[in-house]
Amino acid sequence: MKYFKFLIAICFLGMLVSCGGDDDICESGEGTPRMKVAYRDKDSGKETTLDSLYVAVDYGAGKVDLGVAVKTDSRLIPLRVDNSPYTDVYFKLTKKGKESKVRINYTTKSTYVSPGCGIKKYYENLTSELVTPDPVQKVEVGQNQIENEDKTNLYLSF
């Protein structure tokens, strides 16, 4: 019976030691970066803060509402990761207001990161097209590649 308790204790300790923190998926920013969008005043061209901004994205199976950002000067938006050459993003200033459609075109490059994180996508050659104006009046591309989330990739003029 002593040996049986000893064997159980060894198995239990072995299970505790084998559970490590290395299996956490992409906690240190190794995942696919998001597009950073900032806002400008259409008259002055200076960066501005919006009272509210509602964002929705079409990831290929219909629009997905990303919610509202209040008192914001920029927003991070995930793009499609399914080898599509574009992502449609929808912006509106009020919940029931008019909606602008912006199509973001790009090419992708994939890099293997780790077994837990998988493959990381990079977006290059970003271009944007304002398909439906109002409330967005103009779009301008900032940094034309997305390798991290530090630099602004798209400026929207309201």
DSSP file (Angstrom, degrees, kcal/mol; ACC not computed):
  #  RESIDUE AA STRUCTURE BP1 BP2  ACC     N-H-->O    O-->H-N    N-H-->O    O-->H-N    TCO  KAPPA ALPHA  PHI   PSI    X-CA   Y-CA   Z-CA
    1    1 A M     >        0   0    0      0, 0.0     4,-2.0     0, 0.0     5,-0.2   0.000 360.0 360.0 360.0 -33.7    0.0    0.0    0.0
    2    2 A K  H  >  +     0   0    0      1,-0.2     4,-2.1     2,-0.2     5,-0.1   0.903 360.0  49.7 -63.2 -39.9    2.9    2.3    0.7
    3    3 A Y  H  > S+     0   0    0      1,-0.2     4,-2.5     2,-0.2    -1,-0.2   0.868 107.8  54.0 -67.3 -35.6    4.2    1.8   -2.8
    4    4 A F  H  > S+     0   0    0      2,-0.2     4,-2.2     1,-0.2    -1,-0.2   0.919 110.3  45.7 -65.3 -44.5    0.8    2.5   -4.3
    5    5 A K  H  X S+     0   0    0     -4,-2.0     4,-2.4     2,-0.2    -2,-0.2   0.884 113.0  51.2 -64.5 -39.6    0.5    5.9   -2.5
    6    6 A F  H  X S+     0   0    0     -4,-2.1     4,-2.3     2,-0.2    -2,-0.2   0.908 110.0  49.4 -63.6 -42.8    4.1    6.7   -3.5
    7    7 A L  H  X S+     0   0    0     -4,-2.5     4,-2.3     2,-0.2    -2,-0.2   0.901 111.6  48.7 -64.4 -42.4    3.3    5.9   -7.2
    8    8 A I  H  X S+     0   0    0     -4,-2.2     4,-2.5     2,-0.2    -2,-0.2   0.913 111.3  50.3 -63.4 -43.3    0.1    8.1   -7.0
    9    9 A A  H  X S+     0   0    0     -4,-2.4     4,-2.4     2,-0.2    -2,-0.2   0.902 110.6  49.3 -62.9 -41.9    2.2   11.0   -5.5
   10   10 A I  H  X S+     0   0    0     -4,-2.3     4,-2.3     2,-0.2    -1,-0.2   0.917 111.9  48.4 -64.4 -43.7    4.8   10.7   -8.2
   11   11 A C  H  X S+     0   0    0     -4,-2.3     4,-2.0     2,-0.2    -2,-0.2   0.909 111.8  49.7 -62.3 -42.8    2.2   10.7  -11.0
   12   12 A F  H  X S+     0   0    0     -4,-2.5     4,-1.9     2,-0.2    -2,-0.2   0.925 112.2  46.8 -63.4 -45.7    0.5   13.8   -9.4
   13   13 A L  H  X S+     0   0    0     -4,-2.4     4,-2.2     1,-0.2    -1,-0.2   0.878 109.8  54.9 -63.9 -37.7    3.7   15.7   -9.1
   14   14 A G  H  X S+     0   0    0     -4,-2.3     4,-1.8     1,-0.2    -1,-0.2   0.890 107.6  49.3 -62.4 -39.5    4.6   14.7  -12.7
   15   15 A M  H  X S+     0   0    0     -4,-2.0     4,-0.9     2,-0.2    -1,-0.2   0.892 110.5  50.4 -67.1 -39.0    1.3   16.2  -14.0
   16   16 A L  H  < S+     0   0    0     -4,-1.9     3,-0.4     1,-0.2    -2,-0.2   0.900 112.1  46.8 -65.1 -40.5    1.9   19.4  -12.1
   17   17 A V  H  < S+     0   0    0     -4,-2.2    -1,-0.2     1,-0.2    -2,-0.2   0.847 107.5  56.8 -71.1 -33.9    5.4   19.9  -13.4
   18   18 A S  H  < S+     0   0    0     -4,-1.8     2,-1.0    -5,-0.2    -1,-0.2   0.700  84.8  89.7 -74.6 -17.8    4.4   19.1  -17.0
   19   19 A C     <  +     0   0    0     -4,-0.9     2,-0.2    -3,-0.4    -1,-0.1  -0.696  63.5 168.5 -81.1 105.4    1.8   21.9  -17.1
   20   20 A G    >   -     0   0    0     -2,-1.0     3,-0.6     1,-0.0    -2,-0.1  -0.653  47.9-119.2-115.8 172.3    3.8   24.9  -18.3
   21   21 A G  G >  S+     0   0    0     -2,-0.2     3,-1.3     1,-0.2    -2,-0.0   0.401  92.2  91.0 -87.4   0.6    3.0   28.4  -19.5
   22   22 A D  G 3  S+     0   0    0      1,-0.3    -1,-0.2     3,-0.0    94,-0.2   0.625  73.4  68.6 -74.0 -12.0    4.6   27.8  -22.9
   23   23 A D  G <   +     0   0    0     -3,-0.6    -1,-0.3     2,-0.1     2,-0.2   0.449  68.0 120.8 -87.8   1.0    1.3   26.7  -24.4
   24   24 A D    <   -     0   0    0     -3,-1.3     2,-0.7     1,-0.1     3,-0.3  -0.457  67.6-122.2 -66.0 134.4   -0.3   30.2  -24.2
   25   25 A I        -     0   0    0      1,-0.2    92,-0.1    -2,-0.2    -1,-0.1  -0.712  68.0 -37.0 -89.4 114.7   -1.2   31.2  -27.7
   26   26 A C  S >  S+     0   0    0     -2,-0.7     3,-0.7     1,-0.1     5,-0.4   0.789  79.0 149.5  50.8  44.1    0.3   34.5  -29.0
   27   27 A E  T 3   +     0   0    0     -3,-0.3    -1,-0.1     1,-0.2    -2,-0.1   0.762  65.1  57.6 -77.4 -23.9    0.3   36.4  -25.7
   28   28 A S  T 3  S-     0   0    0      1,-0.0    -1,-0.2     0, 0.0    -2,-0.1   0.008 125.6 -87.9-101.3  31.5    3.3   38.5  -26.4
   29   29 A G  S <  S+     0   0    0     -3,-0.7    -2,-0.1     1,-0.1    -3,-0.1   0.731  87.5 129.0  80.2  22.9    2.1   40.1  -29.7
   30   30 A E        +     0   0    0      2,-0.1    -3,-0.1     3,-0.0    -4,-0.1   0.501  47.4  99.5 -87.4  -3.0    3.2   37.4  -32.1
   31   31 A G  S    S-     0   0    0     -5,-0.4    89,-0.1     1,-0.2    87,-0.1  -0.100  92.8 -64.4 -77.1 177.2   -0.2   37.1  -33.8
   32   32 A T        -     0   0    0     87,-0.2    -1,-0.2     1,-0.1    90,-0.1  -0.445  61.9-119.8 -63.0 127.0   -1.4   38.7  -37.0
   33   33 A P        -     0   0    0      0, 0.0    46,-0.4     0, 0.0     2,-0.2  -0.308  20.8-128.8 -72.4 154.6   -1.3   42.5  -36.6
   34   34 A R        -     0   0    0     44,-0.1     2,-0.4     1,-0.0   114,-0.1  -0.627  25.5-102.0 -98.2 159.9   -4.4   44.7  -36.9
   35   35 A M  E     -A   77   0A   0     42,-2.8    42,-3.0    -2,-0.2     2,-0.5  -0.666  31.1-139.4 -82.4 132.2   -4.8   47.8  -39.1
   36   36 A K  E     -A   76   0A   0    115,-0.4   117,-2.4    -2,-0.4   118,-1.7  -0.835  18.6-168.4 -97.0 125.7   -4.6   51.1  -37.2
   37   37 A V  E     -Ab  75 154A   0     38,-3.1    38,-2.4    -2,-0.5     2,-0.3  -0.947   5.0-177.2-115.7 130.8   -7.1   53.7  -38.4
   38   38 A A  E     -Ab  74 155A   0    116,-2.5   118,-2.4    -2,-0.4     2,-0.4  -0.768  19.1-124.8-120.4 169.5   -6.9   57.4  -37.3
   39   39 A Y  E     - b   0 156A   0     34,-0.9     9,-2.2     9,-0.5     2,-0.3  -0.900  18.4-169.3-124.1 145.0   -9.2   60.3  -38.0
   40   40 A R  E     -Cb  47 157A   0    116,-3.1   118,-2.1    -2,-0.4     2,-0.4  -0.936  30.8-109.8-128.7 152.5   -8.7   63.7  -39.5
   41   41 A D     >  -     0   0    0      5,-2.5     4,-2.2    -2,-0.3     5,-0.1  -0.682  26.4-139.3 -76.5 131.4  -10.9   66.8  -39.9
   42   42 A K  T  4 S+     0   0    0     -2,-0.4    -1,-0.1     1,-0.2   115,-0.1   0.786  97.8  43.6 -67.2 -26.6  -11.8   67.2  -43.5
   43   43 A D  T  4 S+     0   0    0      1,-0.1    -1,-0.2     3,-0.1   114,-0.0   0.934 126.6  24.9 -84.0 -49.7  -11.3   71.0  -43.5
   44   44 A S  T  4 S-     0   0    0      2,-0.1    -2,-0.2     1,-0.0     3,-0.1   0.749  89.1-136.8 -90.0 -24.3   -8.1   71.4  -41.5
   45   45 A G     <  +     0   0    0     -4,-2.2     2,-0.2     1,-0.3    -3,-0.1   0.498  58.7 134.0  80.0   2.6   -6.5   68.0  -42.2
   46   46 A K        -     0   0    0      1,-0.1    -5,-2.5    -5,-0.1    -1,-0.3  -0.572  66.2 -97.0 -86.6 150.0   -5.4   67.7  -38.6
   47   47 A E  B     -C   40   0A   0     -7,-0.2    -7,-0.3    -2,-0.2     2,-0.3  -0.365  50.0-173.2 -63.9 143.9   -5.9   64.6  -36.6
   48   48 A T        -     0   0    0     -9,-2.2    -9,-0.5    25,-0.2     2,-0.4  -0.854  25.1-116.6-136.7 167.4   -9.1   64.7  -34.4
   49   49 A T        -     0   0    0     -2,-0.3     2,-0.3   -11,-0.1    24,-0.2  -0.918  27.2-143.6-108.0 133.8  -10.9   62.7  -31.8
   50   50 A L  E     -E   72   0B   0     22,-2.8    22,-1.6    -2,-0.4    21,-0.2  -0.746  10.7-140.1 -97.6 144.7  -14.4   61.4  -32.5
   51   51 A D  E    S-     0   0B   0     -2,-0.3    20,-2.0     1,-0.3     2,-0.3   0.908  86.5  -8.8 -66.7 -42.3  -17.2   61.2  -30.0
   52   52 A S  E     -E   70   0B   0     18,-0.3     2,-0.3    19,-0.1    -1,-0.3  -0.986  59.8-171.5-154.9 148.9  -18.3   57.8  -31.2
   53   53 A L  E     -E   69   0B   0     16,-1.6    16,-2.0    -2,-0.3     2,-0.5  -0.949   9.2-157.0-146.0 122.5  -17.4   55.5  -34.1
   54   54 A Y  E     -EF  68  92B   0     38,-3.3    38,-1.8    -2,-0.3     2,-0.4  -0.855  16.2-168.8 -99.1 132.3  -19.2   52.3  -35.0
   55   55 A V  E     +EF  67  91B   0     12,-1.9    11,-2.8    -2,-0.5    12,-0.6  -0.970  11.8 175.4-127.1 136.8  -17.2   49.7  -37.0
   56   56 A A  E     -EF  65  90B   0     34,-2.1    34,-3.5    -2,-0.4     2,-0.4  -0.980  11.3-159.6-134.5 149.0  -18.3   46.6  -38.9
   57   57 A V  E     -EF  64  89B   0      7,-2.4     7,-2.8    -2,-0.3     2,-0.8  -0.984  15.7-137.4-132.1 139.8  -16.1   44.3  -41.0
   58   58 A D  E     +EF  63  88B   0     30,-2.6    30,-0.7    -2,-0.4     5,-0.2  -0.865  20.4 179.0 -96.4 108.6  -17.1   41.8  -43.7
   59   59 A Y        -     0   0    0      3,-1.1    22,-0.1    -2,-0.8    -1,-0.1   0.189  65.7 -81.4 -94.3  15.7  -14.9   38.7  -43.2
   60   60 A G  S    S+     0   0    0      2,-0.1     3,-0.1    20,-0.1    -2,-0.1   0.164 124.8  67.3 109.1 -17.9  -16.4   36.8  -46.1
   61   61 A A  S    S-     0   0    0      1,-0.6     2,-0.1     0, 0.0    -3,-0.0  -0.088 116.4 -67.5-123.4  33.0  -19.6   35.5  -44.3
   62   62 A G  S    S-     0   0    0      2,-0.1    -3,-1.1     0, 0.0    -1,-0.6  -0.289  77.5 -39.4 102.4 168.5  -21.4   38.8  -43.8
   63   63 A K  E     -E   58   0B   0     -5,-0.2     2,-0.5    -2,-0.1    -5,-0.3  -0.414  47.2-157.6 -71.9 140.0  -20.8   41.8  -41.7
   64   64 A V  E     -E   57   0B   0     -7,-2.8    -7,-2.4    -2,-0.1     2,-0.5  -0.983  17.5-132.1-116.5 122.9  -19.4   41.4  -38.2
   65   65 A D  E     -E   56   0B   0     -2,-0.5    -9,-0.3    -9,-0.2     3,-0.1  -0.628  17.6-171.5 -77.9 123.0  -20.1   44.3  -35.8
   66   66 A L  E     -     0   0B   0    -11,-2.8   -10,-0.2    -2,-0.5    -1,-0.1   0.423  41.2-125.4 -93.4  -0.3  -17.0   45.3  -33.9
   67   67 A G  E     -E   55   0B   0    -12,-0.6   -12,-1.9     2,-0.0     2,-0.3  -0.378  34.0 -49.2  93.1-169.5  -18.9   47.7  -31.6
   68   68 A V  E     -E   54   0B   0    -14,-0.2     2,-0.5    -2,-0.1   -14,-0.2  -0.823  34.7-154.7-110.5 144.4  -18.5   51.3  -30.8
   69   69 A A  E     -E   53   0B   0    -16,-2.0   -16,-1.6    -2,-0.3     2,-0.4  -0.985  16.3-153.4-115.7 130.2  -15.5   53.3  -29.7
   70   70 A V  E     -E   52   0B   0     -2,-0.5   -18,-0.3     1,-0.2   -19,-0.2  -0.864  69.7  -3.5-109.5 137.2  -16.2   56.4  -27.6
   71   71 A K  E    S+     0   0B   0    -20,-2.0     2,-0.3    -2,-0.4    -1,-0.2   0.953  94.0 158.6  49.5  61.5  -13.9   59.5  -27.5
   72   72 A T  E     -E   50   0B   0    -22,-1.6   -22,-2.8    -3,-0.3    -1,-0.2  -0.876  42.9-171.5-120.7 146.8  -11.3   57.8  -29.6
   73   73 A D  S    S+     0   0    0     -2,-0.3   -34,-0.9     1,-0.3     2,-0.3   0.484  80.5  10.0-109.4  -8.7   -8.5   59.1  -31.8
   74   74 A S  E     -A   38   0A   0    -36,-0.2     2,-0.3   -24,-0.1    -1,-0.3  -0.979  61.2-154.2-160.6 165.0   -7.6   55.7  -33.4
   75   75 A R  E     -A   37   0A   0    -38,-2.4   -38,-3.1    -2,-0.3     2,-0.5  -0.997  14.3-135.9-147.4 140.8   -8.9   52.2  -33.7
   76   76 A L  E     -A   36   0A   0     -2,-0.3   -40,-0.2   -40,-0.2    73,-0.0  -0.873  25.1-172.8 -98.8 127.2   -7.3   48.8  -34.4
   77   77 A I  E     -A   35   0A   0    -42,-3.0   -42,-2.8    -2,-0.5     2,-0.2  -0.977  19.2-133.3-125.7 122.6   -9.3   46.7  -36.9
   78   78 A P        -     0   0    0      0, 0.0     2,-0.2     0, 0.0   -44,-0.1  -0.521  23.7-148.8 -72.1 139.7   -8.5   43.0  -37.7
   79   79 A L        -     0   0    0    -46,-0.4   -20,-0.1    -2,-0.2     8,-0.1  -0.507  32.0 -73.8-100.2 173.0   -8.4   42.2  -41.5
   80   80 A R        -     0   0    0     -2,-0.2    -1,-0.1   -22,-0.1     3,-0.1  -0.348  33.4-168.9 -67.2 147.2   -9.2   39.0  -43.2
   81   81 A V        +     0   0    0    -22,-0.1    -1,-0.1     1,-0.1   -22,-0.0   0.136  62.5  95.5-120.6  17.0   -6.8   36.1  -42.9
   82   82 A D  S    S-     0   0    0    -23,-0.1    -1,-0.1     2,-0.0    -2,-0.0  -0.038 105.3 -95.4-103.7  31.6   -8.3   33.8  -45.6
   83   83 A N  S    S+     0   0    0      1,-0.2    25,-0.1    -3,-0.1    -2,-0.1   0.632  76.2 147.3  66.3  16.4   -6.1   34.8  -48.6
   84   84 A S        -     0   0    0      1,-0.1    -1,-0.2     2,-0.1    -2,-0.0  -0.615  50.9-136.3 -76.3 141.8   -8.7   37.3  -49.8
   85   85 A P  S    S+     0   0    0      0, 0.0    21,-2.3     0, 0.0     2,-0.3   0.483  80.9  28.0 -80.1   0.0   -7.0   40.3  -51.6
   86   86 A Y  E     - G   0 105B   0     19,-0.2     2,-0.4     2,-0.0    19,-0.2  -0.977  59.1-150.0-152.7 163.5   -9.3   42.8  -49.8
   87   87 A T  E     - G   0 104B   0     17,-1.9    17,-2.9    -2,-0.3     2,-0.5  -0.995  18.0-139.7-135.8 133.1  -11.4   43.5  -46.7
   88   88 A D  E     -FG  58 103B   0    -30,-0.7   -30,-2.6    -2,-0.4     2,-0.4  -0.831  21.0-170.9 -94.3 127.4  -14.6   45.6  -46.6
   89   89 A V  E     -FG  57 102B   0     13,-3.1    13,-3.2    -2,-0.5     2,-0.4  -0.958   7.3-154.1-121.7 137.1  -14.9   47.9  -43.5
   90   90 A Y  E     -FG  56 101B   0    -34,-3.5   -34,-2.1    -2,-0.4     2,-0.4  -0.932  10.7-172.1-116.5 132.2  -18.0   49.9  -42.6
   91   91 A F  E     +FG  55 100B   0      9,-2.4     9,-3.1    -2,-0.4     2,-0.3  -0.957   9.4 165.7-124.6 140.4  -17.9   53.1  -40.5
   92   92 A K  E     -F   54   0B   0    -38,-1.8   -38,-3.3    -2,-0.4     7,-0.1  -0.984  30.9-144.4-149.3 153.3  -20.7   55.2  -39.0
   93   93 A L  S    S+     0   0    0      5,-0.5     2,-0.3    -2,-0.3    -1,-0.1   0.747  86.5  31.7 -89.8 -26.3  -20.8   57.9  -36.4
   94   94 A T  S >  S-     0   0    0      4,-0.3     3,-1.0     1,-0.1   -40,-0.1  -0.909  84.3-112.8-129.8 159.7  -24.2   57.0  -34.8
   95   95 A K  T 3  S+     0   0    0     -2,-0.3    -1,-0.1     1,-0.3    -2,-0.0   0.878 118.5  28.3 -59.8 -40.7  -25.9   53.7  -34.4
   96   96 A K  T 3  S+     0   0    0     -3,-0.0    -1,-0.3     2,-0.0     3,-0.1   0.267 104.0 109.8-103.2  10.0  -28.8   54.5  -36.8
   97   97 A G  S <  S-     0   0    0     -3,-1.0     2,-0.0     1,-0.2     0, 0.0  -0.079  78.8 -67.9 -82.1-178.7  -26.8   56.9  -39.0
   98   98 A K        -     0   0    0      1,-0.1    -5,-0.5    -6,-0.0     2,-0.4  -0.295  49.8-137.8 -66.4 154.0  -25.4   56.6  -42.5
   99   99 A E        -     0   0    0     -7,-0.1     2,-0.4    34,-0.1    -7,-0.2  -0.956   6.7-151.0-123.8 132.6  -22.7   54.1  -43.2
  100  100 A S  E     -G   91   0B   0     -9,-3.1    -9,-2.4    -2,-0.4     2,-0.5  -0.813  10.0-147.7 -99.0 141.4  -19.5   54.5  -45.3
  101  101 A K  E     -GH  90 132B   0     31,-0.9    30,-1.8    -2,-0.4    31,-1.7  -0.943  14.4-175.1-111.3 126.3  -18.0   51.5  -47.0
  102  102 A V  E     -GH  89 130B   0    -13,-3.2   -13,-3.1    -2,-0.5     2,-0.6  -0.983  12.5-151.5-121.1 127.7  -14.2   51.4  -47.4
  103  103 A R  E     -GH  88 129B   0     26,-2.7    26,-1.9    -2,-0.5     2,-0.6  -0.883   7.4-157.9-100.9 123.4  -12.5   48.6  -49.3
  104  104 A I  E     -GH  87 128B   0    -17,-2.9   -17,-1.9    -2,-0.6     2,-0.3  -0.896   9.3-165.0-101.9 116.7   -8.9   47.9  -48.2
  105  105 A N  E     +GH  86 127B   0     22,-2.8    22,-2.2    -2,-0.6     2,-0.3  -0.778  21.9 142.5-101.2 147.5   -6.8   46.1  -50.8
  106  106 A Y  E     -     0   0B   0    -21,-2.3     2,-0.3    -2,-0.3    19,-0.2  -0.976  43.8-117.8-166.1 170.2   -3.5   44.4  -50.0
  107  107 A T  E     - H   0 124B   0     17,-2.5    17,-3.2    -2,-0.3     2,-0.3  -0.924  33.2-139.1-117.0 151.7   -1.2   41.5  -50.6
  108  108 A T  E     - H   0 123B   0     -2,-0.3     2,-0.4    15,-0.2    15,-0.2  -0.810  14.4-167.6-115.9 154.5   -0.3   39.1  -47.8
  109  109 A K  E     - H   0 122B   0     13,-2.2    13,-3.1    -2,-0.3     2,-0.4  -0.997  15.3-148.7-135.3 134.3    2.8   37.3  -46.7
  110  110 A S  E     - H   0 121B   0     -2,-0.4     2,-0.4    11,-0.2    11,-0.2  -0.833  12.6-175.9-110.5 144.5    2.8   34.5  -44.2
  111  111 A T  E     - H   0 120B   0      9,-2.3     9,-3.4    -2,-0.4     2,-0.3  -1.000  27.4-122.4-137.2 135.4    5.5   33.5  -41.6
  112  112 A Y  E     + H   0 119B   0     -2,-0.4     7,-0.2     7,-0.2    -2,-0.0  -0.630  32.3 172.7 -77.2 131.6    5.6   30.6  -39.2
  113  113 A V  E     -     0   0B   0      5,-3.0    -1,-0.2     1,-0.4     6,-0.2   0.854  52.3 -42.2-105.2 -58.9    5.8   31.8  -35.6
  114  114 A S  E  >  - H   0 118B   0      4,-0.9     4,-3.1     1,-0.1    -1,-0.4  -0.968  53.8 -95.1-165.6 166.5    5.5   28.8  -33.2
  115  115 A P  T  4 S+     0   0    0      0, 0.0     4,-0.1     0, 0.0    -1,-0.1   0.878 124.1  43.9 -61.9 -36.4    3.4   25.6  -32.7
  116  116 A G  T  4 S+     0   0    0    -94,-0.2   -91,-0.1     1,-0.1   -93,-0.1   0.858 123.3  34.6 -76.2 -35.4    1.0   27.5  -30.3
  117  117 A C  T  4 S-     0   0    0      1,-0.2     2,-0.3   -92,-0.1    -1,-0.1   0.807  89.6-168.3 -91.2 -33.3    0.7   30.6  -32.4
  118  118 A G  E  <  -H  114   0B   0     -4,-3.1    -5,-3.0   -87,-0.1    -4,-0.9  -0.641  48.6  -1.7  84.4-135.0    0.8   29.1  -35.9
  119  119 A I  E     -H  112   0B   0     -2,-0.3     2,-0.5    -7,-0.2    -7,-0.2  -0.786  59.4-150.6-102.6 137.2    1.2   31.4  -38.9
  120  120 A K  E     -H  111   0B   0     -9,-3.4    -9,-2.3    -2,-0.4     2,-0.4  -0.901  12.5-144.8-106.1 132.2    1.4   35.2  -38.8
  121  121 A K  E     -H  110   0B   0     -2,-0.5     2,-0.4   -11,-0.2   -11,-0.2  -0.776   8.7-162.4 -97.3 140.3    0.2   37.2  -41.7
  122  122 A Y  E     -H  109   0B   0    -13,-3.1   -13,-2.2    -2,-0.4     2,-0.5  -0.945  11.6-143.1-115.4 143.0    1.8   40.4  -42.9
  123  123 A Y  E     +HI 108 146B   0     23,-1.5    23,-3.2    -2,-0.4     2,-0.3  -0.913  22.8 177.9-110.3 132.0   -0.1   42.8  -45.1
  124  124 A E  E     +H  107   0B   0    -17,-3.2   -17,-2.5    -2,-0.5    21,-0.2  -0.843  53.9  27.7-128.6 164.4    1.8   44.8  -47.8
  125  125 A N  E    S-     0   0B   0     19,-0.3     2,-0.2    -2,-0.3    20,-0.2   0.890  75.4-165.9  53.6  48.4    0.9   47.2  -50.6
  126  126 A L  E     +     0   0B   0     18,-2.4     2,-0.3    -3,-0.2   -20,-0.2  -0.445  14.6 170.0 -67.1 131.9   -2.2   48.6  -48.8
  127  127 A T  E     -H  105   0B   0    -22,-2.2   -22,-2.8    -2,-0.2     2,-0.3  -0.959  15.5-152.8-134.0 155.5   -4.5   50.7  -50.9
  128  128 A S  E     -H  104   0B   0     -2,-0.3     2,-0.4   -24,-0.2   -24,-0.2  -0.957   6.6-164.9-133.1 151.4   -7.9   52.0  -50.0
  129  129 A E  E     -H  103   0B   0    -26,-1.9   -26,-2.7    -2,-0.3     2,-1.1  -0.993  19.2-138.4-136.9 125.6  -11.1   52.9  -51.9
  130  130 A L  E     +H  102   0B   0     -2,-0.4   -28,-0.2   -28,-0.2     9,-0.0  -0.738  28.5 171.7 -84.4 100.6  -14.0   54.8  -50.6
  131  131 A V  E    S+     0   0B   0    -30,-1.8    -1,-0.2    -2,-1.1   -29,-0.2   0.916  71.6  24.5 -79.0 -45.7  -16.9   52.9  -52.0
  132  132 A T  E    S-H  101   0B   0    -31,-1.7   -31,-0.9     0, 0.0    -1,-0.3  -0.930  79.5-158.4-124.8 105.8  -19.8   54.6  -50.2
  133  133 A P        +     0   0    0      0, 0.0     4,-0.2     0, 0.0   -34,-0.1  -0.323  39.9  98.0 -78.7 168.0  -19.0   58.2  -48.9
  134  134 A D  S    S+     0   0    0      2,-2.0     3,-0.1   -36,-0.1    24,-0.1   0.891  91.5  20.0  77.5 102.4  -20.9   59.9  -46.1
  135  135 A P  S    S+     0   0    0      0, 0.0     2,-0.4     0, 0.0   -43,-0.1  -0.963 125.5  57.2 -87.4 -19.4  -20.0   60.2  -43.2
  136  136 A V        -     0   0    0     -4,-0.3    -2,-2.0   -45,-0.2    22,-0.2  -0.616  62.3-178.5 -74.2 127.5  -16.4   59.4  -44.3
  137  137 A Q        +     0   0    0     20,-3.2     2,-0.3    -2,-0.4    21,-0.2   0.740  62.1   4.4 -97.0 -28.4  -15.5   62.0  -46.9
  138  138 A K  E     -D  157   0A   0     19,-1.1    19,-2.9     2,-0.0     2,-0.4  -0.991  57.1-151.2-158.4 146.1  -12.0   60.9  -47.9
  139  139 A V  E     -D  156   0A   0     -2,-0.3     2,-0.4    17,-0.2    17,-0.2  -0.971  12.1-174.3-123.0 142.2   -9.5   58.1  -47.1
  140  140 A E  E     -D  155   0A   0     15,-2.3    15,-3.2    -2,-0.4     2,-0.4  -0.998  22.8-127.9-133.9 138.0   -5.7   58.3  -47.2
  141  141 A V  E     +D  154   0A   0     -2,-0.4    13,-0.3    13,-0.2     3,-0.2  -0.707  25.9 178.5 -84.5 132.9   -3.2   55.5  -46.8
  142  142 A G  S    S+     0   0    0     11,-2.1     2,-0.4     1,-0.4    11,-0.3   0.629  70.3  11.4 -92.4-107.7   -0.5   56.1  -44.1
  143  143 A Q  S    S-     0   0    0      9,-2.6    -1,-0.4     1,-0.1     8,-0.0  -0.626  72.9-150.8 -70.5 124.8    2.0   53.3  -43.6
  144  144 A N  S    S+     0   0    0     -2,-0.4   -18,-2.4    -3,-0.2     2,-0.3   0.234  73.2  55.6 -92.0  17.3    1.3   51.0  -46.6
  145  145 A Q        -     0   0    0    -21,-0.2     2,-0.7   -20,-0.2   -21,-0.2  -0.994  69.3-143.9-142.5 148.1    2.3   47.8  -44.8
  146  146 A I  B     +I  123   0B   0    -23,-3.2   -23,-1.5    -2,-0.3     3,-0.1  -0.899  42.4 137.9-116.3 103.0    1.2   46.2  -41.6
  147  147 A E  S    S-     0   0    0     -2,-0.7     2,-0.3     1,-0.3    -1,-0.2   0.614  78.7  -1.5-111.9 -25.6    3.9   44.5  -39.7
  148  148 A N  S    S-     0   0    0     -3,-0.2    -1,-0.3     3,-0.1     3,-0.2  -0.867  74.9-104.9-149.8-176.9    3.0   45.7  -36.2
  149  149 A E  S    S+     0   0    0     -2,-0.3     4,-0.1     1,-0.2    -3,-0.0   0.115  91.5  91.9-104.6  21.1    0.3   47.9  -34.7
  150  150 A D  S    S+     0   0    0      2,-0.1     2,-0.3  -114,-0.0    -1,-0.2   0.882  75.7  58.9 -84.0 -40.3    2.4   50.9  -33.9
  151  151 A K  S    S-     0   0    0     -3,-0.2  -115,-0.4     1,-0.1     2,-0.3  -0.659  86.5-109.9 -99.8 148.4    2.0   53.0  -37.1
  152  152 A T        -     0   0    0     -2,-0.3    -9,-2.6     1,-0.1  -115,-0.2  -0.583  29.7-177.9 -75.8 129.3   -1.2   54.4  -38.6
  153  153 A N        +     0   0    0   -117,-2.4   -11,-2.1    -2,-0.3     2,-0.4   0.694  65.5  27.5 -99.7 -24.7   -2.2   52.6  -41.8
  154  154 A L  E     -bD  37 141A   0   -118,-1.7  -116,-2.5   -13,-0.3     2,-0.5  -0.998  59.4-158.1-145.0 135.5   -5.3   54.5  -42.8
  155  155 A Y  E     -bD  38 140A   0    -15,-3.2   -15,-2.3    -2,-0.4     2,-0.5  -0.962  10.3-159.2-113.2 129.1   -6.6   58.0  -42.2
  156  156 A L  E     -bD  39 139A   0   -118,-2.4  -116,-3.1    -2,-0.5     2,-0.5  -0.918   6.8-149.4-106.8 131.0  -10.4   58.8  -42.4
  157  157 A S  E      bD  40 138A   0    -19,-2.9   -20,-3.2    -2,-0.5   -19,-1.1  -0.887 360.0 360.0-102.1 126.8  -11.5   62.3  -43.0
  158  158 A F              0   0    0   -118,-2.1  -117,-0.2    -2,-0.5    -1,-0.1   0.349 360.0 360.0-112.0 360.0  -14.9   63.3  -41.6
